[in-house]
Amino acid sequence: MDWKVISGGMGVGVSTHSLANLVSKTGGLGTLSGVAADRWLARMLQHGDPDGRIRNALSNFPFRETAKRILDSFFVEGGVTNGFEHKTLPVFTFRTPKILIDLTVCANFVLVFLAKEAIAAPVNMNYLEKIQMPHVYSFTGAMLAGVDYITMGAGIPLQVPAILDNLSEGKAATYRISVDGKKETAPLTFDPAKHFGEELPKLKRPGFFPIISSNLLADLFINKASGSIEGFIVELPTAGGHNAAPRGKYPLNKKGEPIYGIKDEIAFNKIVQLNKPFWIGGSYASPEGIKMAQGLGARGIQAGSIFALSEESGIQKVYKDQIRKLAFNNQLEIKTDLIASPTGFPFKVVQLPGTVSRAEVYDSRPRICNHGYLTTPYERSDGGIGFRCASEKEDQYVRKGGKIEDSEGRRCLCNGLIAASEITNPGEPPILTLGDDTGFLKHLMKHEDDSYSAADAMRYLLSAPPGKHLNDYLNNAGNKTHTL
Ligand SMILES: Cc1cc2nc3c(=O)[nH]c(=O)nc-3n(C[C@H](O)[C@H](O)[C@H](O)COP(=O)(O)O)c2cc1C
């Protein structure tokens, strides 16, 4: 656990298996994003899996019939042609169709399998606590492929450790799903042995690192988590993606962004006292940042944006090129948007023409909720459980008991983030997110149209001179042979 660098888990589809593989191979802890993994697998198979690696991974999936059914349902030899409509996939509910469960288990298996290919080093998988419905299926798939660590933020995932314990022992796992308007949670149980009709092999229990934004949360995990946690990722509000809101009442700056104050400062000395390793994320992506983090007692940093803009990330090249160019010229604007995300968390939005950051693009997009990851379960008037999202059609949202004012300005992150990624989403405008700091680009790009690989990013972060064996500069074992 001596990594100085953990690459951030970036959804949807930004933290790819190639990126995680490369970061782990070069001495960091490479992270995958498991968010919407089912959509990723279905699309990649429909795009023909040109190098055959996904089919190879699936041939290693322990439940053969399931893997075959996924291939029969989604694989298109040679890939789909222009104008082809991708297969519509169902969404998660308390009666999730078997095909979506299988797709989710297989997708998480394939991602971890590919990230671990040809390396001895560990890999990490990232999920969001806010997206609870797929967890039990996702964990199972990732663990079947031997995932080493799991990171999770966007909520307080106290129940995860016990679930990882149960799954590793081949037992059923129950996730208690939060339901709006209800005190009690609703249990969602998955028994892999029953589902696949076979006993599961004993699985390695991955280490668990909750992502936290305060030392109070670190205490909470130490005292209240349902099982062991192996460390923390401490994320600051300058990080890309979702951020924790400031505590209590807070002022806004001229752009309408929240201003964080003294109450939001993290007492790192208190986290040190808990004797768990931790890494700090949010504008720390530099050699000096690593030293600073270590000065605060951390093992190192979690870095996202520097890897999101590298060649191996899953953001479509056309957007990466534009963002790198603007940022290189100090012209990139990133807004901490308080209303964009239907989750209610502040969300960093890259201000880019042609994306839903622009009012005209947002206004011209018909609202539709067809992926449903960010829906909130709520208690219906008939006592059942429904699902609503503040960015779905306003009248539907209101019919489901949502408040009209809560739906204003909400962006559909499911469709927008899928559209920004190589998963692709024809007809949907993208949305892009990034952290506040892009100062690393000046060290990685020679001119505004230049690009760089994740290996270049690792070399920069670890201050390794070009052309040398990066491994000479690493403390980390398990990476003896890789040359950059
Ligand atoms: C494009 C992008 C997407 C992100 N998505 C997620 C996510 O899905 N889950 C998560 O825990 N963190 C997410 N993050 C946060 C990163 O994992 C990481 O903690 C953060 O980017 C660190 O700050 P930095 O960008 O300044 O390096 C995302 C960050 C970026 C840049």
The ligand as an ORCA input file, in Angstrom:
! r2SCAN-3c Opt
* xyz 0 1
  C     -13.690     13.275    -15.256
  C     -13.787     12.979    -13.801
  C     -14.774     12.098    -13.351
  C     -14.834     11.741    -12.009
  N     -15.741     10.808    -11.594
  C     -15.687     10.301    -10.338
  C     -16.477      9.177     -9.965
  O     -17.238      8.632    -10.766
  N     -16.336      8.707     -8.707
  C     -15.467      9.260     -7.797
  O     -15.367      8.777     -6.666
  N     -14.711     10.343     -8.125
  C     -14.786     10.845     -9.379
  N     -13.957     11.878     -9.742
  C     -12.960     12.388     -8.760
  C     -11.608     11.659     -8.941
  O     -11.719     10.296     -8.648
  C     -10.479     12.274     -8.105
  O     -10.712     12.091     -6.741
  C     -10.302     13.750     -8.345
  O     -10.353     14.002     -9.709
  C      -8.979     14.252     -7.763
  O      -8.812     15.611     -8.037
  P      -8.024     16.173     -9.325
  O      -8.961     16.031    -10.478
  O      -7.723     17.565     -9.000
  O      -6.808     15.317     -9.505
  C     -13.920     12.299    -11.081
  C     -12.970     13.227    -11.538
  C     -12.895     13.549    -12.867
  C     -11.844     14.519    -13.320
*
